[in-house]
Amino acid sequence: MRRLLLACLTVALVGAFAGPAAAALRLEPGTVRLLTPEAQPRDREPVFAARAGAEYRFEVAYRVTGAPRIGTGHVFVFEDAVTGERLDVRSKSFPPEPAGRYTESSNLRIPESWGPGLYRFRWTITARNPRLPSVRATGTRVFLVAGGATD
């Protein structure tokens, strides 16, 4: 009888500790891109050097899993890569949707005041569900601004 009770208690304890670990949000970042801002995805092209005065699309692809419905959001920060000065911040939140692959994006018209040089795109993606701890993924990408759009 004691062995049966011990076996049942062991199974219950293993299940209690394994259950929460199996039910966790996962956020896997993918490609980070700087693109032309065309409305149709097939028309967007990668950009290797931005121009002040022109508009660009900054995007981060990711995959989120771990719950049937997951809310997401992003914070995009634009900085001078040399001085670290924060130049612009964009954020957006989305209501819960099914787990899967998504792309967070924001269009930004590079101000004329941003002279030629290196700039940093710093991003944070957050996934949330009311029953699970939220998760975050962060990263950076440096991009070049080469003169104005009218040069």
TIVO-2410 file (N, C-alpha, C; in nm, 3 decimals):
# residues 151
REC num residu      c1      c2      c3 atome chaine
REC   1      M   0.082  -0.119   0.000     N      A
REC   1      M   0.000   0.000   0.000    CA      A
REC   1      M   0.087   0.126   0.000     C      A
REC   2      R   0.194   0.124   0.081     N      A
REC   2      R   0.281   0.240   0.088    CA      A
REC   2      R   0.349   0.265  -0.045     C      A
REC   3      R   0.390   0.159  -0.118     N      A
REC   3      R   0.454   0.175  -0.249    CA      A
REC   3      R   0.357   0.237  -0.350     C      A
REC   4      L   0.233   0.193  -0.347     N      A
REC   4      L   0.133   0.248  -0.438    CA      A
REC   4      L   0.111   0.397  -0.410     C      A
REC   5      L   0.104   0.432  -0.283     N      A
REC   5      L   0.086   0.572  -0.246    CA      A
REC   5      L   0.206   0.656  -0.290     C      A
REC   6      L   0.328   0.602  -0.271     N      A
REC   6      L   0.449   0.672  -0.315    CA      A
REC   6      L   0.454   0.688  -0.466     C      A
REC   7      A   0.414   0.585  -0.538     N      A
REC   7      A   0.413   0.592  -0.684    CA      A
REC   7      A   0.313   0.698  -0.732     C      A
REC   8      C   0.195   0.702  -0.672     N      A
REC   8      C   0.095   0.802  -0.710    CA      A
REC   8      C   0.143   0.943  -0.678     C      A
REC   9      L   0.206   0.960  -0.562     N      A
REC   9      L   0.258   1.091  -0.522    CA      A
REC   9      L   0.369   1.137  -0.617     C      A
REC  10      T   0.456   1.044  -0.658     N      A
REC  10      T   0.564   1.077  -0.751    CA      A
REC  10      T   0.507   1.121  -0.886     C      A
REC  11      V   0.410   1.049  -0.937     N      A
REC  11      V   0.348   1.086  -1.065    CA      A
REC  11      V   0.282   1.223  -1.055     C      A
REC  12      A   0.214   1.250  -0.944     N      A
REC  12      A   0.148   1.379  -0.926    CA      A
REC  12      A   0.250   1.492  -0.919     C      A
REC  13      L   0.360   1.472  -0.847     N      A
REC  13      L   0.463   1.576  -0.837    CA      A
REC  13      L   0.531   1.601  -0.970     C      A
REC  14      V   0.564   1.496  -1.043     N      A
REC  14      V   0.627   1.512  -1.174    CA      A
REC  14      V   0.532   1.587  -1.267     C      A
REC  15      G   0.406   1.554  -1.266     N      A
REC  15      G   0.307   1.621  -1.350    CA      A
REC  15      G   0.290   1.768  -1.312     C      A
REC  16      A   0.295   1.796  -1.182     N      A
REC  16      A   0.280   1.935  -1.137    CA      A
REC  16      A   0.396   2.021  -1.183     C      A
REC  17      F   0.517   1.967  -1.180     N      A
REC  17      F   0.633   2.045  -1.222    CA      A
REC  17      F   0.649   2.048  -1.374     C      A
REC  18      A   0.611   1.943  -1.442     N      A
REC  18      A   0.626   1.938  -1.588    CA      A
REC  18      A   0.518   2.019  -1.657     C      A
REC  19      G   0.396   2.027  -1.599     N      A
REC  19      G   0.286   2.098  -1.661    CA      A
REC  19      G   0.316   2.244  -1.689     C      A
REC  20      P   0.354   2.324  -1.587     N      A
REC  20      P   0.381   2.464  -1.615    CA      A
REC  20      P   0.498   2.486  -1.711     C      A
REC  21      A   0.597   2.399  -1.707     N      A
REC  21      A   0.712   2.417  -1.796    CA      A
REC  21      A   0.671   2.394  -1.941     C      A
REC  22      A   0.576   2.304  -1.963     N      A
REC  22      A   0.533   2.275  -2.100    CA      A
REC  22      A   0.444   2.387  -2.154     C      A
REC  23      A   0.374   2.457  -2.063     N      A
REC  23      A   0.284   2.563  -2.105    CA      A
REC  23      A   0.352   2.698  -2.085     C      A
REC  24      A   0.441   2.733  -2.173     N      A
REC  24      A   0.511   2.861  -2.165    CA      A
REC  24      A   0.509   2.927  -2.302     C      A
REC  25      L   0.495   3.059  -2.302     N      A
REC  25      L   0.501   3.131  -2.428    CA      A
REC  25      L   0.643   3.124  -2.483     C      A
REC  26      R   0.653   3.112  -2.614     N      A
REC  26      R   0.784   3.113  -2.680    CA      A
REC  26      R   0.778   3.216  -2.792     C      A
REC  27      L   0.883   3.293  -2.800     N      A
REC  27      L   0.893   3.399  -2.900    CA      A
REC  27      L   1.027   3.382  -2.970     C      A
REC  28      E   1.021   3.350  -3.099     N      A
REC  28      E   1.143   3.325  -3.176    CA      A
REC  28      E   1.156   3.431  -3.285     C      A
REC  29      P   1.248   3.528  -3.266     N      A
REC  29      P   1.264   3.631  -3.369    CA      A
REC  29      P   1.322   3.573  -3.498     C      A
REC  30      G   1.289   3.639  -3.606     N      A
REC  30      G   1.338   3.597  -3.737    CA      A
REC  30      G   1.412   3.712  -3.803     C      A
REC  31      T   1.381   3.736  -3.927     N      A
REC  31      T   1.449   3.837  -4.008    CA      A
REC  31      T   1.414   3.979  -3.964     C      A
REC  32      V   1.515   4.065  -3.958     N      A
REC  32      V   1.497   4.208  -3.932    CA      A
REC  32      V   1.534   4.279  -4.061     C      A
REC  33      R   1.440   4.361  -4.115     N      A
REC  33      R   1.465   4.420  -4.246    CA      A
REC  33      R   1.433   4.568  -4.250     C      A
REC  34      L   1.502   4.635  -4.338     N      A
REC  34      L   1.476   4.774  -4.375    CA      A
REC  34      L   1.434   4.768  -4.522     C      A
REC  35      L   1.312   4.816  -4.550     N      A
REC  35      L   1.253   4.800  -4.684    CA      A
REC  35      L   1.193   4.931  -4.734     C      A
REC  36      T   1.165   4.934  -4.864     N      A
REC  36      T   1.084   5.041  -4.918    CA      A
REC  36      T   0.942   5.020  -4.864     C      A
REC  37      P   0.861   5.127  -4.852     N      A
REC  37      P   0.733   5.116  -4.782    CA      A
REC  37      P   0.611   5.080  -4.866     C      A
REC  38      E   0.630   5.024  -4.983     N      A
REC  38      E   0.515   4.995  -5.070    CA      A
REC  38      E   0.406   4.918  -4.995     C      A
REC  39      A   0.279   4.941  -5.034     N      A
REC  39      A   0.165   4.880  -4.967    CA      A
REC  39      A   0.163   4.728  -4.983     C      A
REC  40      Q   0.199   4.678  -5.099     N      A
REC  40      Q   0.197   4.534  -5.125    CA      A
REC  40      Q   0.331   4.471  -5.088     C      A
REC  41      P   0.332   4.366  -5.007     N      A
REC  41      P   0.459   4.303  -4.968    CA      A
REC  41      P   0.547   4.262  -5.086     C      A
REC  42      R   0.487   4.218  -5.194     N      A
REC  42      R   0.566   4.173  -5.309    CA      A
REC  42      R   0.642   4.288  -5.376     C      A
REC  43      D   0.595   4.413  -5.353     N      A
REC  43      D   0.659   4.530  -5.415    CA      A
REC  43      D   0.770   4.592  -5.329     C      A
REC  44      R   0.783   4.548  -5.205     N      A
REC  44      R   0.885   4.604  -5.116    CA      A
REC  44      R   1.022   4.551  -5.153     C      A
REC  45      E   1.122   4.637  -5.143     N      A
REC  45      E   1.259   4.598  -5.174    CA      A
REC  45      E   1.351   4.630  -5.058     C      A
REC  46      P   1.452   4.547  -5.035     N      A
REC  46      P   1.549   4.576  -4.928    CA      A
REC  46      P   1.624   4.705  -4.957     C      A
REC  47      V   1.659   4.776  -4.850     N      A
REC  47      V   1.733   4.902  -4.862    CA      A
REC  47      V   1.866   4.883  -4.790     C      A
REC  48      F   1.973   4.925  -4.856     N      A
REC  48      F   2.106   4.910  -4.796    CA      A
REC  48      F   2.158   5.042  -4.741     C      A
REC  49      A   2.107   5.155  -4.792     N      A
REC  49      A   2.142   5.287  -4.740    CA      A
REC  49      A   2.018   5.375  -4.753     C      A
REC  50      A   1.973   5.428  -4.640     N      A
REC  50      A   1.856   5.515  -4.639    CA      A
REC  50      A   1.896   5.657  -4.675     C      A
REC  51      R   1.797   5.737  -4.713     N      A
REC  51      R   1.821   5.877  -4.746    CA      A
REC  51      R   1.730   5.963  -4.657     C      A
REC  52      A   1.786   6.068  -4.601     N      A
REC  52      A   1.706   6.161  -4.522    CA      A
REC  52      A   1.596   6.219  -4.611     C      A
REC  53      G   1.475   6.228  -4.555     N      A
REC  53      G   1.360   6.278  -4.630    CA      A
REC  53      G   1.276   6.170  -4.694     C      A
REC  54      A   1.327   6.048  -4.703     N      A
REC  54      A   1.252   5.937  -4.764    CA      A
REC  54      A   1.190   5.849  -4.655     C      A
REC  55      E   1.084   5.779  -4.692     N      A
REC  55      E   1.014   5.691  -4.599    CA      A
REC  55      E   1.060   5.546  -4.618     C      A
REC  56      Y   1.071   5.473  -4.505     N      A
REC  56      Y   1.115   5.334  -4.506    CA      A
REC  56      Y   1.030   5.252  -4.410     C      A
REC  57      R   1.029   5.124  -4.434     N      A
REC  57      R   0.957   5.029  -4.348    CA      A
REC  57      R   1.060   4.948  -4.270     C      A
REC  58      F   1.051   4.951  -4.139     N      A
REC  58      F   1.136   4.872  -4.050    CA      A
REC  58      F   1.050   4.758  -3.998     C      A
REC  59      E   1.098   4.635  -4.015     N      A
REC  59      E   1.016   4.522  -3.972    CA      A
REC  59      E   1.097   4.411  -3.908     C      A
REC  60      V   1.029   4.341  -3.815     N      A
REC  60      V   1.088   4.227  -3.744    CA      A
REC  60      V   0.990   4.111  -3.755     C      A
REC  61      A   1.033   4.002  -3.817     N      A
REC  61      A   0.949   3.882  -3.828    CA      A
REC  61      A   0.974   3.797  -3.704     C      A
REC  62      Y   0.873   3.721  -3.662     N      A
REC  62      Y   0.889   3.634  -3.546    CA      A
REC  62      Y   0.782   3.525  -3.548     C      A
REC  63      R   0.805   3.427  -3.464     N      A
REC  63      R   0.709   3.318  -3.446    CA      A
REC  63      R   0.677   3.313  -3.298     C      A
REC  64      V   0.549   3.303  -3.264     N      A
REC  64      V   0.507   3.297  -3.125    CA      A
REC  64      V   0.420   3.174  -3.105     C      A
REC  65      T   0.448   3.099  -2.999     N      A
REC  65      T   0.374   2.976  -2.968    CA      A
REC  65      T   0.358   2.964  -2.816     C      A
REC  66      G   0.279   2.867  -2.774     N      A
REC  66      G   0.267   2.836  -2.633    CA      A
REC  66      G   0.129   2.857  -2.575     C      A
REC  67      A   0.039   2.917  -2.651     N      A
REC  67      A  -0.099   2.937  -2.607    CA      A
REC  67      A  -0.187   2.950  -2.731     C      A
REC  68      P  -0.316   2.918  -2.719     N      A
REC  68      P  -0.404   2.929  -2.836    CA      A
REC  68      P  -0.417   3.072  -2.889     C      A
REC  69      R  -0.415   3.171  -2.798     N      A
REC  69      R  -0.427   3.311  -2.839    CA      A
REC  69      R  -0.323   3.391  -2.762     C      A
REC  70      I  -0.251   3.475  -2.835     N      A
REC  70      I  -0.139   3.548  -2.777    CA      A
REC  70      I  -0.144   3.693  -2.826     C      A
REC  71      G  -0.138   3.786  -2.733     N      A
REC  71      G  -0.130   3.928  -2.768    CA      A
REC  71      G   0.016   3.965  -2.788     C      A
REC  72      T   0.043   4.054  -2.880     N      A
REC  72      T   0.181   4.094  -2.906    CA      A
REC  72      T   0.190   4.246  -2.913     C      A
REC  73      G   0.312   4.294  -2.912     N      A
REC  73      G   0.336   4.436  -2.926    CA      A
REC  73      G   0.483   4.460  -2.952     C      A
REC  74      H   0.515   4.583  -2.991     N      A
REC  74      H   0.656   4.614  -3.016    CA      A
REC  74      H   0.690   4.756  -2.973     C      A
REC  75      V   0.817   4.774  -2.946     N      A
REC  75      V   0.875   4.907  -2.926    CA      A
REC  75      V   0.995   4.915  -3.019     C      A
REC  76      F   0.995   5.013  -3.105     N      A
REC  76      F   1.107   5.037  -3.197    CA      A
REC  76      F   1.171   5.169  -3.156     C      A
REC  77      V   1.300   5.166  -3.134     N      A
REC  77      V   1.375   5.286  -3.095    CA      A
REC  77      V   1.480   5.312  -3.203     C      A
REC  78      F   1.491   5.437  -3.243     N      A
REC  78      F   1.589   5.478  -3.343    CA      A
REC  78      F   1.690   5.570  -3.273     C      A
REC  79      E   1.819   5.538  -3.288     N      A
REC  79      E   1.925   5.609  -3.219    CA      A
REC  79      E   2.038   5.646  -3.314     C      A
REC  80      D   2.112   5.748  -3.278     N      A
REC  80      D   2.239   5.776  -3.345    CA      A
REC  80      D   2.336   5.670  -3.294     C      A
REC  81      A   2.392   5.590  -3.383     N      A
REC  81      A   2.477   5.477  -3.342    CA      A
REC  81      A   2.608   5.523  -3.280     C      A
REC  82      V   2.653   5.644  -3.310     N      A
REC  82      V   2.779   5.693  -3.256    CA      A
REC  82      V   2.760   5.755  -3.118     C      A
REC  83      T   2.660   5.842  -3.104     N      A
REC  83      T   2.640   5.913  -2.977    CA      A
REC  83      T   2.545   5.841  -2.882     C      A
REC  84      G   2.460   5.752  -2.935     N      A
REC  84      G   2.360   5.685  -2.853    CA      A
REC  84      G   2.236   5.769  -2.829     C      A
REC  85      E   2.229   5.888  -2.889     N      A
REC  85      E   2.115   5.976  -2.870    CA      A
REC  85      E   1.989   5.911  -2.927     C      A
REC  86      R   1.883   5.910  -2.847     N      A
REC  86      R   1.754   5.856  -2.891    CA      A
REC  86      R   1.686   5.960  -2.980     C      A
REC  87      L   1.648   5.920  -3.101     N      A
REC  87      L   1.592   6.012  -3.199    CA      A
REC  87      L   1.443   5.995  -3.221     C      A
REC  88      D   1.392   5.873  -3.207     N      A
REC  88      D   1.250   5.846  -3.231    CA      A
REC  88      D   1.214   5.715  -3.163     C      A
REC  89      V   1.088   5.705  -3.120     N      A
REC  89      V   1.037   5.582  -3.059    CA      A
REC  89      V   0.899   5.555  -3.117     C      A
REC  90      R   0.875   5.431  -3.155     N      A
REC  90      R   0.745   5.388  -3.207    CA      A
REC  90      R   0.702   5.266  -3.128     C      A
REC  91      S   0.574   5.259  -3.091     N      A
REC  91      S   0.525   5.139  -3.022    CA      A
REC  91      S   0.382   5.110  -3.066     C      A
REC  92      K   0.347   4.984  -3.054     N      A
REC  92      K   0.213   4.941  -3.094    CA      A
REC  92      K   0.183   4.809  -3.024     C      A
REC  93      S   0.057   4.790  -2.985     N      A
REC  93      S   0.013   4.664  -2.924    CA      A
REC  93      S  -0.101   4.607  -3.008     C      A
REC  94      F  -0.110   4.475  -3.007     N      A
REC  94      F  -0.212   4.406  -3.084    CA      A
REC  94      F  -0.292   4.313  -2.993     C      A
REC  95      P  -0.423   4.300  -3.015     N      A
REC  95      P  -0.504   4.208  -2.934    CA      A
REC  95      P  -0.464   4.063  -2.960     C      A
REC  96      P  -0.504   3.974  -2.871     N      A
REC  96      P  -0.468   3.832  -2.888    CA      A
REC  96      P  -0.516   3.775  -3.021     C      A
REC  97      E  -0.426   3.699  -3.082     N      A
REC  97      E  -0.454   3.627  -3.206    CA      A
REC  97      E  -0.397   3.486  -3.192     C      A
REC  98      P  -0.430   3.396  -3.285     N      A
REC  98      P  -0.374   3.261  -3.277    CA      A
REC  98      P  -0.222   3.261  -3.285     C      A
REC  99      A  -0.161   3.162  -3.223     N      A
REC  99      A  -0.015   3.146  -3.231    CA      A
REC  99      A   0.024   3.132  -3.378     C      A
REC 100      G   0.146   3.172  -3.410     N      A
REC 100      G   0.191   3.159  -3.548    CA      A
REC 100      G   0.302   3.255  -3.582     C      A
REC 101      R   0.319   3.279  -3.711     N      A
REC 101      R   0.423   3.369  -3.762    CA      A
REC 101      R   0.362   3.507  -3.788     C      A
REC 102      Y   0.434   3.609  -3.744     N      A
REC 102      Y   0.387   3.746  -3.761    CA      A
REC 102      Y   0.505   3.836  -3.795     C      A
REC 103      T   0.473   3.958  -3.835     N      A
REC 103      T   0.575   4.059  -3.861    CA      A
REC 103      T   0.529   4.190  -3.799     C      A
REC 104      E   0.610   4.243  -3.709     N      A
REC 104      E   0.584   4.375  -3.652    CA      A
REC 104      E   0.655   4.476  -3.742     C      A
REC 105      S   0.592   4.589  -3.768     N      A
REC 105      S   0.655   4.686  -3.857    CA      A
REC 105      S   0.614   4.828  -3.821     C      A
REC 106      S   0.693   4.921  -3.868     N      A
REC 106      S   0.662   5.062  -3.854    CA      A
REC 106      S   0.728   5.137  -3.969     C      A
REC 107      N   0.654   5.228  -4.029     N      A
REC 107      N   0.712   5.313  -4.133    CA      A
REC 107      N   0.768   5.439  -4.067     C      A
REC 108      L   0.881   5.483  -4.117     N      A
REC 108      L   0.947   5.602  -4.064    CA      A
REC 108      L   1.002   5.684  -4.179     C      A
REC 109      R   0.964   5.812  -4.181     N      A
REC 109      R   1.026   5.904  -4.275    CA      A
REC 109      R   1.150   5.957  -4.205     C      A
REC 110      I   1.267   5.929  -4.262     N      A
REC 110      I   1.394   5.973  -4.203    CA      A
REC 110      I   1.398   6.125  -4.207     C      A
REC 111      P   1.406   6.191  -4.091     N      A
REC 111      P   1.407   6.338  -4.091    CA      A
REC 111      P   1.530   6.394  -4.163     C      A
REC 112      E   1.513   6.510  -4.223     N      A
REC 112      E   1.624   6.578  -4.291    CA      A
REC 112      E   1.736   6.610  -4.192     C      A
REC 113      S   1.700   6.623  -4.063     N      A
REC 113      S   1.800   6.657  -3.961    CA      A
REC 113      S   1.897   6.541  -3.934     C      A
REC 114      W   1.863   6.421  -3.979     N      A
REC 114      W   1.955   6.309  -3.961    CA      A
REC 114      W   2.057   6.317  -4.074     C      A
REC 115      G   2.173   6.364  -4.043     N      A
REC 115      G   2.278   6.375  -4.144    CA      A
REC 115      G   2.332   6.239  -4.183     C      A
REC 116      P   2.420   6.236  -4.282     N      A
REC 116      P   2.483   6.109  -4.321    CA      A
REC 116      P   2.554   6.047  -4.201     C      A
REC 117      G   2.539   5.916  -4.186     N      A
REC 117      G   2.605   5.846  -4.075    CA      A
REC 117      G   2.538   5.716  -4.043     C      A
REC 118      L   2.580   5.657  -3.930     N      A
REC 118      L   2.526   5.529  -3.885    CA      A
REC 118      L   2.419   5.552  -3.779     C      A
REC 119      Y   2.310   5.478  -3.793     N      A
REC 119      Y   2.198   5.487  -3.699    CA      A
REC 119      Y   2.163   5.346  -3.654     C      A
REC 120      R   2.104   5.337  -3.536     N      A
REC 120      R   2.070   5.207  -3.478    CA      A
REC 120      R   1.919   5.195  -3.467     C      A
REC 121      F   1.868   5.080  -3.511     N      A
REC 121      F   1.728   5.041  -3.496    CA      A
REC 121      F   1.726   4.936  -3.385     C      A
REC 122      R   1.673   4.973  -3.269     N      A
REC 122      R   1.666   4.883  -3.154    CA      A
REC 122      R   1.520   4.839  -3.139     C      A
REC 123      W   1.496   4.708  -3.130     N      A
REC 123      W   1.358   4.659  -3.123    CA      A
REC 123      W   1.336   4.566  -3.005     C      A
REC 124      T   1.213   4.568  -2.956     N      A
REC 124      T   1.166   4.475  -2.852    CA      A
REC 124      T   1.029   4.427  -2.894     C      A
REC 125      I   1.012   4.296  -2.897     N      A
REC 125      I   0.882   4.234  -2.925    CA      A
REC 125      I   0.838   4.166  -2.796     C      A
REC 126      T   0.712   4.184  -2.758     N      A
REC 126      T   0.658   4.123  -2.637    CA      A
REC 126      T   0.537   4.038  -2.673     C      A
REC 127      A   0.529   3.919  -2.611     N      A
REC 127      A   0.413   3.831  -2.627    CA      A
REC 127      A   0.350   3.813  -2.490     C      A
REC 128      R   0.216   3.816  -2.485     N      A
REC 128      R   0.149   3.806  -2.356    CA      A
REC 128      R   0.022   3.720  -2.365     C      A
REC 129      N  -0.008   3.660  -2.252     N      A
REC 129      N  -0.129   3.581  -2.236    CA      A
REC 129      N  -0.166   3.593  -2.089     C      A
REC 130      P  -0.295   3.611  -2.055     N      A
REC 130      P  -0.330   3.634  -1.914    CA      A
REC 130      P  -0.293   3.519  -1.820     C      A
REC 131      R  -0.278   3.399  -1.872     N      A
REC 131      R  -0.251   3.283  -1.786    CA      A
REC 131      R  -0.103   3.244  -1.778     C      A
REC 132      L  -0.019   3.314  -1.856     N      A
REC 132      L   0.123   3.276  -1.862    CA      A
REC 132      L   0.212   3.399  -1.848     C      A
REC 133      P   0.333   3.380  -1.801     N      A
REC 133      P   0.425   3.494  -1.795    CA      A
REC 133      P   0.457   3.546  -1.936     C      A
REC 134      S   0.463   3.677  -1.949     N      A
REC 134      S   0.498   3.739  -2.078    CA      A
REC 134      S   0.643   3.708  -2.113     C      A
REC 135      V   0.673   3.711  -2.242     N      A
REC 135      V   0.811   3.691  -2.288    CA      A
REC 135      V   0.848   3.805  -2.382     C      A
REC 136      R   0.980   3.830  -2.390     N      A
REC 136      R   1.033   3.937  -2.474    CA      A
REC 136      R   1.149   3.887  -2.557     C      A
REC 137      A   1.163   3.948  -2.673     N      A
REC 137      A   1.282   3.929  -2.755    CA      A
REC 137      A   1.330   4.067  -2.795     C      A
REC 138      T   1.461   4.087  -2.796     N      A
REC 138      T   1.517   4.217  -2.831    CA      A
REC 138      T   1.631   4.199  -2.930     C      A
REC 139      G   1.664   4.307  -2.997     N      A
REC 139      G   1.776   4.304  -3.089    CA      A
REC 139      G   1.802   4.442  -3.146     C      A
REC 140      T   1.907   4.451  -3.226     N      A
REC 140      T   1.941   4.577  -3.290    CA      A
REC 140      T   1.987   4.552  -3.433     C      A
REC 141      R   1.978   4.657  -3.510     N      A
REC 141      R   2.032   4.655  -3.645    CA      A
REC 141      R   2.084   4.796  -3.674     C      A
REC 142      V   2.203   4.804  -3.727     N      A
REC 142      V   2.260   4.933  -3.762    CA      A
REC 142      V   2.233   4.956  -3.911     C      A
REC 143      F   2.197   5.080  -3.945     N      A
REC 143      F   2.172   5.114  -4.085    CA      A
REC 143      F   2.240   5.246  -4.118     C      A
REC 144      L   2.261   5.266  -4.245     N      A
REC 144      L   2.333   5.382  -4.294    CA      A
REC 144      L   2.236   5.484  -4.353     C      A
REC 145      V   2.255   5.610  -4.320     N      A
REC 145      V   2.184   5.718  -4.386    CA      A
REC 145      V   2.289   5.790  -4.471     C      A
REC 146      A   2.261   5.797  -4.601     N      A
REC 146      A   2.358   5.854  -4.696    CA      A
REC 146      A   2.299   5.973  -4.768     C      A
REC 147      G   2.305   6.090  -4.708     N      A
REC 147      G   2.258   6.211  -4.775    CA      A
REC 147      G   2.108   6.223  -4.780     C      A
REC 148      G   2.059   6.332  -4.836     N      A
REC 148      G   1.916   6.358  -4.845    CA      A
REC 148      G   1.853   6.297  -4.968     C      A
REC 149      A   1.721   6.291  -4.968     N      A
REC 149      A   1.646   6.232  -5.080    CA      A
REC 149      A   1.659   6.317  -5.206     C      A
REC 150      T   1.691   6.443  -5.191     N      A
REC 150      T   1.701   6.530  -5.309    CA      A
REC 150      T   1.844   6.547  -5.358     C      A
REC 151      D   1.942   6.485  -5.291     N      A
REC 151      D   2.083   6.496  -5.333    CA      A
REC 151      D   2.108   6.425  -5.465     C      A
***
